[in-house]
């Protein structure tokens, strides 16, 4: 897969999200959400879910897990996604033909 594939998949996922999501919560998640709501007193519970998504995203980026997953699936990193081009495209390394190591030093 490539940067274009990743971009297309993100756009498709984004288009599939409505302003509201319906999700099911298990018992442990309900308990944790109730405790957080009581302690943090947000204006609405949705705010806690938004914060949780932001925190998960930031942690995934900071630990390098996002880059690992993107490299495994799409052969790009988060920085490459943000810039819209791969490292090879940035440095011009994809402009040169590959070297034939067997014939490299033959005249």
N, C-alpha and C positions, 0 to 999 in steps of 0.2 A: 504494500500500500504506500501511498505518498502523501505529501502535504495537501494536494488537491483533494484526495480521498478524505482526509481528516476534516478539511474545511467543509466539504459537502455533508459529511455525517453530522458535524456540529450544527450546520444550518438546518438540516432535517430534524434533528432533535429539538432545536430551539423552536422551530415552527410547530412542533407537536405539543409544546407546553402551552397550556392556557394560563390566564392570570392566576387561576386557583388550581391546586393539585389536591386530589383525594388520595390519601394514603392510609394504610392500616397500621396500627401500632400494636406491638406485643405488650405484655404486662410490664416487663422491665422498662421499656421505653416510656410507657404511660406514667409509671412511677417517677422516673427521672425527669420527665417533662413537667409533671405536677410540682415536684420539688423546686425545679428551676423557676417555674412561674411564681411560686410562693415566695422564693428568696429574692428574685430579681424584679418582680412586679412590673413586667412589661405592659405596654398599653394593650397589646393583644398577643395571644399565643403565637400567631404567625411570625411575629418579630423574633422570637426565640429560634424558630425553625430557620429563618433567613440567616440569623447569626451563626447557627450551627453549620449551615452550608458554607458560609464564608470562612469559618474556622477550619473546616475539613479541607476546603480547597487550598487555603494558605499553608496548612500543615503538609499537605500532599506535595505542594510546590517546594516548600522549604526542605523537606527531607529527601527530595530527588525522586520520590516514587512516581510522580507524574511524568517526569522525563523518562524514567525506566519503562513505564507502561506505554508511552507514546513511541519510544524507540523500538520496543518489541512489536507493536502493532502496526505502526505507520512509518517507521524509520526516520522520524523527526523528533526534535526536542521542543519544549514549550517556547523557548526563545526563537527557534526557527518558525514556529507557528505564528508568534507575535510579529515577527519581521516579514512574514509572507514568503520567505525563501530559505532554502537549505544552506548549510554551511558551505557546501561545495559551490553553490550558486553565488554566495557572498564573496568567496575568495577567488572565484574563477577557475577552480580546479576541475570543473566539469567541462571546460572548454578545450582541453588538450586530450588527444587520443591516449589510450593506455599504452604503457611501454611493454614491449615483448621482451621479457627477461632473458630468453634463450638467445636472442639475436642482438641484445642490447650493445654489447661491446665488439661485435664483429664488424669488419670494414668491408 
